[in-house]
Amino acid sequence: MKSARRQAIADRKKKKEKHSFPLFKFLIPIVLAAVLYLFLGLNTHVWNGKDKVSLVFREDAGNIGVTVLDPVLSEVTTLIIPGDTQVDIARNYGTFRIKNVWQLGVNEKIGGSLLAETVTQNFLFPVFLWNSKSPGLDEGEAGRILNFIFLPGQTNISFGDRLRMGFFAMGVQDLGRSKIDLGKSQFLDKKKLNDGEPGYVISGPVSQRLTVYFSDNEIGDQNIKVNITDATGTSGISEKLGEILQVIGGKVVSIDKKSVSEDSDCIVTGLNREAVKKISNLFSCKVGSQKTSFDLDIRVGREFAKRF
């Protein structure tokens, strides 16, 4: 009788164990997901994973690549600028082949920022993130992307941003990947350069067929109105600034020329806080607190002209 009773108790225990679901098994994935979310939040400085983001890099052969990630269309596009393309270097460093800009930035202790600024000013590609070697995002190869995430070389892209970019790129289908070699297109002309050797020059105004890849979905959709206050005392600065902002999707409605502000660099304010953040990152501007009626209000002075 006792044996039968013990057996009944054992059977009930087994049945209970079979149907029970330990709480820790349920909590582990939730905790891991929460930790990953918190980690990404603390280590992601630029990309929200929803809007377009772009980065510039140099290839071993000296060519320069600009990769654009577009989450809306689930696309990765890379534009290749031949290294022998003649450009005006940012910060008034002169005119050289673009393949020499990276080393010049290293020599001047400003890193890849000089390359990013040079690409932005010459091609109107709004880019401020840079990497010393190709991240392989346009190819989707896991090995190269993991190398970019964990061993990027010299870069100003945070670990969280690299991780988010890498996961996105690996999830893009082959049809969503494209590479455009500007040296094999009508966007560059081949001719003898200032140094007497053959190379490439930009053929007229930069085509909208290229700049369309860099339009910001949010800024463009919200019809952001922009005011530029130019206190640089240098001709062409506000106009070039306006061209870049229009590529992103902003509508420059006013350019106000003021007397030269010697110690002023760049201050951004505006009603649209997200647009203010993006533009301050792009042009390395301070975020101001002045009141304005514009969605985006940018004031630039003499110090900005020195580095633009």
C-alpha positions in Angstrom: 0.0 0.0 0.0 2.8 2.3 1.0 4.6 1.4 -2.2 1.6 2.3 -4.3 1.3 5.6 -2.5 4.9 6.4 -3.0 4.6 5.6 -6.7 1.6 8.0 -6.9 3.5 10.8 -5.3 6.5 10.2 -7.6 4.2 10.2 -10.6 2.6 13.5 -9.6 6.1 15.0 -9.0 7.3 13.9 -12.5 4.1 15.3 -14.0 4.6 18.6 -12.2 8.2 18.8 -13.4 7.3 18.0 -16.9 4.7 20.8 -17.1 6.6 23.3 -15.0 8.6 26.1 -16.7 11.3 27.5 -14.5 11.1 31.2 -14.2 14.8 31.7 -14.8 14.5 30.2 -18.3 11.9 32.8 -19.2 13.9 35.7 -17.6 17.3 34.9 -19.1 16.5 36.1 -22.7 14.7 39.1 -21.4 17.6 40.1 -19.2 20.1 39.6 -22.1 17.9 41.6 -24.4 17.7 44.4 -21.8 21.5 44.4 -21.3 22.1 44.5 -25.1 19.6 47.4 -25.5 21.3 49.3 -22.6 24.7 48.6 -24.0 23.8 49.9 -27.4 22.1 52.9 -26.0 25.2 53.9 -24.0 27.7 53.1 -26.8 25.8 54.4 -29.8 26.5 58.1 -30.3 25.2 59.0 -33.8 23.0 56.5 -35.6 19.4 55.8 -34.5 19.1 52.9 -37.0 16.1 54.6 -38.7 17.6 57.4 -40.8 20.3 57.3 -43.4 23.9 57.3 -42.2 27.1 57.6 -44.2 30.8 57.1 -43.7 34.0 57.8 -45.7 37.0 55.5 -45.9 40.1 55.0 -47.8 41.0 51.8 -49.8 44.4 50.2 -50.1 44.8 51.4 -53.7 44.3 55.0 -52.7 40.7 55.3 -53.8 38.1 56.9 -51.5 34.8 55.2 -50.7 31.6 56.7 -49.2 29.1 54.2 -48.0 25.4 55.1 -47.3 23.1 52.9 -45.3 19.4 53.5 -46.0 17.1 51.6 -43.5 14.0 52.9 -45.2 14.8 51.2 -48.6 17.0 48.5 -46.9 19.9 49.5 -49.2 23.7 49.9 -48.9 25.3 52.1 -51.6 29.0 52.8 -51.9 30.4 55.6 -54.1 34.0 55.2 -55.2 36.1 58.3 -55.8 39.3 57.6 -57.8 42.4 58.4 -55.7 43.7 60.5 -58.6 40.8 63.0 -58.5 41.9 66.5 -58.0 40.1 68.4 -55.1 40.4 71.5 -53.1 41.4 70.4 -49.6 39.3 71.6 -46.7 40.8 74.0 -44.2 42.6 75.8 -47.0 45.3 73.2 -47.4 45.5 73.7 -51.2 44.7 71.5 -54.2 45.8 67.9 -54.3 44.8 64.4 -55.5 42.3 63.1 -53.0 44.4 60.0 -52.3 46.9 62.3 -50.4 44.3 63.8 -48.1 44.3 61.0 -45.5 48.0 61.2 -44.8 47.8 65.0 -44.7 45.1 64.7 -42.0 47.3 62.3 -40.1 50.3 64.6 -40.4 48.3 67.6 -39.2 46.9 65.5 -36.3 43.2 65.9 -37.3 42.8 62.3 -38.6 40.1 61.4 -41.1 38.1 64.5 -40.3 40.1 66.3 -43.1 39.1 63.7 -45.6 35.4 63.8 -44.5 35.3 67.6 -44.8 37.1 67.6 -48.2 34.6 65.1 -49.6 31.6 67.1 -48.2 32.8 70.4 -49.7 33.9 69.1 -53.1 31.1 66.5 -53.8 28.4 67.9 -51.4 28.2 64.5 -49.8 27.3 65.3 -46.1 29.6 62.9 -44.2 31.5 63.3 -41.0 32.0 59.6 -39.9 35.3 58.1 -41.1 37.3 54.9 -41.1 40.9 54.2 -42.1 40.0 51.1 -44.1 37.1 49.7 -46.0 34.4 48.4 -43.6 33.0 46.0 -46.3 29.4 47.0 -45.5 28.5 47.1 -49.2 29.6 43.4 -49.6 27.8 42.0 -46.6 30.6 39.5 -45.9 30.4 38.6 -42.2 34.1 38.3 -41.7 35.0 41.8 -43.0 32.1 43.4 -41.2 33.1 41.7 -37.9 36.6 43.0 -38.5 35.1 46.5 -38.9 33.2 46.2 -35.7 36.0 44.9 -33.5 39.2 45.9 -35.3 38.3 49.1 -37.3 41.7 50.7 -37.3 41.6 54.5 -37.0 38.0 55.8 -36.8 35.6 58.2 -35.1 32.7 55.8 -35.2 31.7 54.4 -31.8 31.5 50.7 -31.1 27.8 50.8 -30.7 27.4 52.6 -34.0 29.7 50.1 -35.7 27.7 47.2 -34.2 24.4 48.6 -35.4 25.8 49.4 -38.9 27.2 45.9 -39.2 24.0 44.1 -38.2 22.1 46.2 -40.6 24.5 45.6 -43.5 24.5 41.8 -43.0 20.7 41.8 -43.2 20.5 43.6 -46.5 19.7 41.4 -49.5 22.1 41.3 -52.5 19.6 43.3 -54.6 19.9 46.1 -52.1 23.7 46.4 -52.5 25.3 48.6 -55.1 28.7 50.2 -55.9 29.2 53.2 -58.2 32.7 54.0 -59.5 32.7 57.7 -60.3 35.8 57.1 -62.5 33.7 55.1 -64.9 30.9 57.6 -65.1 30.2 61.0 -66.6 30.5 62.6 -63.2 34.3 63.0 -63.5 36.4 64.2 -66.4 39.8 62.7 -67.2 42.5 65.4 -68.0 46.0 66.6 -67.1 46.0 67.9 -63.5 48.0 70.7 -61.9 51.0 68.4 -61.4 51.2 67.6 -65.1 50.0 64.0 -64.7 46.7 62.6 -65.8 43.8 62.3 -63.4 40.2 63.3 -62.8 38.3 66.5 -62.1 34.7 67.1 -61.1 32.7 67.8 -64.3 30.7 70.9 -63.4 28.1 71.1 -60.7 27.6 67.9 -58.7 24.8 65.9 -60.1 21.6 65.3 -58.1 21.8 61.7 -59.3 24.6 61.4 -56.8 23.5 63.7 -54.0 20.1 62.0 -53.8 21.7 59.1 -51.9 22.4 61.5 -49.0 19.0 63.2 -48.6 17.8 62.8 -45.0 14.4 61.2 -44.8 13.3 63.1 -41.7 14.6 66.5 -42.6 13.3 66.3 -46.1 9.9 65.0 -45.1 9.4 67.8 -42.5 10.3 70.6 -44.9 12.9 72.0 -42.5 13.3 75.8 -43.0 16.9 77.0 -42.5 18.4 80.4 -41.7 22.1 81.0 -42.1 23.8 83.9 -40.4 27.2 84.5 -42.1 29.7 86.4 -40.0 32.8 84.9 -41.7 33.7 87.8 -43.9 34.7 85.2 -46.6 32.7 85.0 -49.8 31.1 81.7 -50.8 31.0 80.1 -47.3 27.3 80.5 -46.7 26.4 79.6 -50.3 28.4 76.3 -50.1 26.9 75.6 -46.6 23.4 76.2 -48.1 24.1 73.7 -51.0 25.1 71.0 -48.5 22.0 71.6 -46.4 19.8 71.4 -49.4 21.3 68.0 -50.3 20.2 66.8 -46.9 16.7 68.1 -47.5 16.7 71.5 -45.8 15.1 74.6 -47.4 17.4 77.6 -47.0 15.0 80.5 -46.8 17.4 83.2 -45.5 21.1 84.1 -45.6 21.9 87.0 -43.4 25.4 88.5 -43.9 26.8 90.2 -40.8 30.0 92.0 -39.8 32.9 89.7 -39.1 32.9 87.8 -35.8 36.6 87.1 -35.2 36.3 84.5 -32.4 33.1 82.8 -33.5 33.0 79.3 -35.0 29.6 77.7 -35.6 26.5 77.7 -33.4 23.3 75.8 -34.3 19.9 76.4 -32.8 16.4 75.7 -34.0 12.9 74.5 -33.3 13.6 71.0 -34.7 15.9 69.4 -32.0 16.7 66.3 -34.1 17.8 68.4 -37.1 19.9 70.6 -34.8 21.7 67.5 -33.4 22.4 66.1 -36.9 23.7 69.4 -38.3 25.9 70.1 -35.2 27.5 66.7 -35.7 28.0 67.2 -39.4 29.8 70.6 -39.1 31.2 70.1 -35.6 29.1 73.1 -34.3 28.1 73.9 -30.8 24.4 73.7 -29.9 23.1 77.1 -28.8 20.2 78.1 -26.6 19.2 81.3 -28.4 15.5 81.6 -29.4 14.6 81.4 -33.1 11.6 81.1 -35.3 13.4 78.8 -37.8 13.5 75.0 -37.7 17.3 75.3 -38.1 19.3 78.4 -37.4 23.1 78.3 -38.1 25.5 81.1 -37.3 29.1 80.9 -38.6 32.0 83.1 -38.0 35.7 83.6 -38.9 36.9 80.5 -37.1 34.5 78.4 -39.1 35.8 79.8 -42.3 39.3 78.8 -41.3 38.3 75.1 -41.2 35.7 75.0 -43.9 
